[in-house]
Protein backbone atom coordinates (compact mmCIF):
# COMPACT_ATOMS: atom_id res chain seq x y z
CA UNK A 1 0.00 0.00 0.00
CA UNK A 2 1.39 3.36 -1.04
CA UNK A 3 0.57 6.13 1.43
CA UNK A 4 0.60 8.78 -1.30
CA UNK A 5 -1.89 6.83 -3.40
CA UNK A 6 -4.15 6.49 -0.37
CA UNK A 7 -3.85 10.22 0.31
CA UNK A 8 -5.05 10.87 -3.24
CA UNK A 9 -7.89 8.40 -2.68
CA UNK A 10 -8.86 10.32 0.46
CA UNK A 11 -8.79 13.58 -1.49
CA UNK A 12 -11.13 12.07 -4.09
CA UNK A 13 -13.44 10.71 -1.39
CA UNK A 14 -13.64 14.15 0.22
CA UNK A 15 -14.43 15.82 -3.12
CA UNK A 16 -17.14 13.22 -3.77
CA UNK A 17 -18.69 13.58 -0.31
CA UNK A 18 -22.11 15.17 0.05
CA UNK A 19 -20.67 17.64 2.57
CA UNK A 20 -18.09 18.92 0.10
CA UNK A 21 -20.48 19.04 -2.86
CA UNK A 22 -23.06 21.07 -0.91
CA UNK A 23 -20.41 23.40 0.50
CA UNK A 24 -18.78 23.90 -2.90
CA UNK A 25 -22.15 24.65 -4.55
CA UNK A 26 -22.98 27.23 -1.87
CA UNK A 27 -19.47 28.69 -2.14
CA UNK A 28 -19.86 29.13 -5.92
CA UNK A 29 -23.18 30.93 -5.42
CA UNK A 30 -21.57 33.26 -2.88
CA UNK A 31 -18.64 33.96 -5.22
CA UNK A 32 -21.17 35.09 -7.83
CA UNK A 33 -22.35 37.79 -5.41
CA UNK A 34 -19.30 40.01 -4.69
CA UNK A 35 -21.03 42.03 -1.98
CA UNK A 36 -22.08 38.92 -0.05
CA UNK A 37 -18.69 37.32 -0.65
CA UNK A 38 -16.95 40.35 0.88
CA UNK A 39 -19.33 40.39 3.84
CA UNK A 40 -18.65 36.71 4.56
CA UNK A 41 -14.90 37.22 4.17
CA UNK A 42 -14.99 40.15 6.62
CA UNK A 43 -17.01 38.06 9.06
CA UNK A 44 -14.53 35.18 8.85
CA UNK A 45 -11.58 37.52 9.36
CA UNK A 46 -13.19 39.03 12.47
CA UNK A 47 -13.93 35.56 13.85
CA UNK A 48 -10.36 34.42 13.26
CA UNK A 49 -8.94 37.55 14.90
CA UNK A 50 -11.05 36.95 18.02
CA UNK A 51 -10.10 33.27 18.14
CA UNK A 52 -6.42 34.14 17.77
CA UNK A 53 -6.62 36.58 20.67
CA UNK A 54 -8.40 34.01 22.82
CA UNK A 55 -5.80 31.35 21.99
CA UNK A 56 -3.03 33.73 23.00
CA UNK A 57 -4.77 34.41 26.30
CA UNK A 58 -5.67 37.98 25.40
CA UNK A 59 -8.87 39.58 26.60
CA UNK A 60 -11.53 40.01 23.94
CA UNK A 61 -13.62 43.05 24.69
CA UNK A 62 -17.40 42.88 24.69
CA UNK A 63 -17.48 45.41 21.85
CA UNK A 64 -15.60 43.04 19.55
CA UNK A 65 -17.83 40.12 20.48
CA UNK A 66 -20.94 42.23 20.00
CA UNK A 67 -19.75 43.45 16.61
CA UNK A 68 -19.21 39.88 15.39
CA UNK A 69 -22.57 38.76 16.76
CA UNK A 70 -24.29 41.71 15.08
CA UNK A 71 -22.57 40.96 11.78
CA UNK A 72 -23.57 37.30 12.11
CA UNK A 73 -27.19 38.35 12.63
CA UNK A 74 -27.11 40.40 9.46
CA UNK A 75 -25.43 37.65 7.46
CA UNK A 76 -27.64 34.84 8.77
CA UNK A 77 -30.76 36.72 7.65
CA UNK A 78 -29.65 36.29 4.04
CA UNK A 79 -30.80 32.83 2.80
CA UNK A 80 -27.74 32.29 0.61
CA UNK A 81 -25.33 33.31 3.36
CA UNK A 82 -27.16 31.10 5.81
CA UNK A 83 -26.94 28.16 3.40
CA UNK A 84 -23.22 28.83 2.93
CA UNK A 85 -22.55 28.95 6.68
CA UNK A 86 -24.53 25.76 7.30
CA UNK A 87 -22.80 23.81 4.53
CA UNK A 88 -19.44 25.18 5.63
CA UNK A 89 -20.09 23.96 9.18
CA UNK A 90 -21.04 20.46 8.03
CA UNK A 91 -17.94 20.27 5.81
CA UNK A 92 -15.73 21.59 8.63
CA UNK A 93 -17.06 18.97 11.05
CA UNK A 94 -16.34 16.21 8.53
CA UNK A 95 -12.80 17.51 8.01
CA UNK A 96 -12.22 17.76 11.76
CA UNK A 97 -13.23 14.12 12.05
CA UNK A 98 -10.75 13.19 9.31
CA UNK A 99 -7.97 15.20 11.02
CA UNK A 100 -8.79 13.51 14.31
CA UNK A 101 -8.50 10.06 12.75
CA UNK A 102 -5.19 10.95 11.11
CA UNK A 103 -3.92 12.58 14.29
CA UNK A 104 -4.74 9.50 16.35
CA UNK A 105 -2.86 7.37 13.86
CA UNK A 106 0.18 9.61 14.21
CA UNK A 107 -0.15 9.63 17.99
CA UNK A 108 -0.99 13.32 18.12
CA UNK A 109 -4.21 12.82 20.08
CA UNK A 110 -6.05 15.69 18.38
C-alpha positions as CSV (number, residue, x, y, z in Angstrom):
1,X,0.0,0.0,0.0
2,X,1.4,3.4,-1.0
3,X,0.6,6.1,1.4
4,X,0.6,8.8,-1.3
5,X,-1.9,6.8,-3.4
6,X,-4.1,6.5,-0.4
7,X,-3.8,10.2,0.3
8,X,-5.1,10.9,-3.2
9,X,-7.9,8.4,-2.7
10,X,-8.9,10.3,0.5
11,X,-8.8,13.6,-1.5
12,X,-11.1,12.1,-4.1
13,X,-13.4,10.7,-1.4
14,X,-13.6,14.2,0.2
15,X,-14.4,15.8,-3.1
16,X,-17.1,13.2,-3.8
17,X,-18.7,13.6,-0.3
18,X,-22.1,15.2,0.1
19,X,-20.7,17.6,2.6
20,X,-18.1,18.9,0.1
21,X,-20.5,19.0,-2.9
22,X,-23.1,21.1,-0.9
23,X,-20.4,23.4,0.5
24,X,-18.8,23.9,-2.9
25,X,-22.1,24.6,-4.6
26,X,-23.0,27.2,-1.9
27,X,-19.5,28.7,-2.1
28,X,-19.9,29.1,-5.9
29,X,-23.2,30.9,-5.4
30,X,-21.6,33.3,-2.9
31,X,-18.6,34.0,-5.2
32,X,-21.2,35.1,-7.8
33,X,-22.3,37.8,-5.4
34,X,-19.3,40.0,-4.7
35,X,-21.0,42.0,-2.0
36,X,-22.1,38.9,0.0
37,X,-18.7,37.3,-0.6
38,X,-16.9,40.4,0.9
39,X,-19.3,40.4,3.8
40,X,-18.7,36.7,4.6
41,X,-14.9,37.2,4.2
42,X,-15.0,40.1,6.6
43,X,-17.0,38.1,9.1
44,X,-14.5,35.2,8.8
45,X,-11.6,37.5,9.4
46,X,-13.2,39.0,12.5
47,X,-13.9,35.6,13.8
48,X,-10.4,34.4,13.3
49,X,-8.9,37.6,14.9
50,X,-11.1,37.0,18.0
51,X,-10.1,33.3,18.1
52,X,-6.4,34.1,17.8
53,X,-6.6,36.6,20.7
54,X,-8.4,34.0,22.8
55,X,-5.8,31.3,22.0
56,X,-3.0,33.7,23.0
57,X,-4.8,34.4,26.3
58,X,-5.7,38.0,25.4
59,X,-8.9,39.6,26.6
60,X,-11.5,40.0,23.9
61,X,-13.6,43.0,24.7
62,X,-17.4,42.9,24.7
63,X,-17.5,45.4,21.8
64,X,-15.6,43.0,19.5
65,X,-17.8,40.1,20.5
66,X,-20.9,42.2,20.0
67,X,-19.7,43.5,16.6
68,X,-19.2,39.9,15.4
69,X,-22.6,38.8,16.8
70,X,-24.3,41.7,15.1
71,X,-22.6,41.0,11.8
72,X,-23.6,37.3,12.1
73,X,-27.2,38.3,12.6
74,X,-27.1,40.4,9.5
75,X,-25.4,37.7,7.5
76,X,-27.6,34.8,8.8
77,X,-30.8,36.7,7.6
78,X,-29.6,36.3,4.0
79,X,-30.8,32.8,2.8
80,X,-27.7,32.3,0.6
81,X,-25.3,33.3,3.4
82,X,-27.2,31.1,5.8
83,X,-26.9,28.2,3.4
84,X,-23.2,28.8,2.9
85,X,-22.6,29.0,6.7
86,X,-24.5,25.8,7.3
87,X,-22.8,23.8,4.5
88,X,-19.4,25.2,5.6
89,X,-20.1,24.0,9.2
90,X,-21.0,20.5,8.0
91,X,-17.9,20.3,5.8
92,X,-15.7,21.6,8.6
93,X,-17.1,19.0,11.0
94,X,-16.3,16.2,8.5
95,X,-12.8,17.5,8.0
96,X,-12.2,17.8,11.8
97,X,-13.2,14.1,12.1
98,X,-10.8,13.2,9.3
99,X,-8.0,15.2,11.0
100,X,-8.8,13.5,14.3
101,X,-8.5,10.1,12.8
102,X,-5.2,10.9,11.1
103,X,-3.9,12.6,14.3
104,X,-4.7,9.5,16.3
105,X,-2.9,7.4,13.9
106,X,0.2,9.6,14.2
107,X,-0.2,9.6,18.0
108,X,-1.0,13.3,18.1
109,X,-4.2,12.8,20.1
110,X,-6.1,15.7,18.4
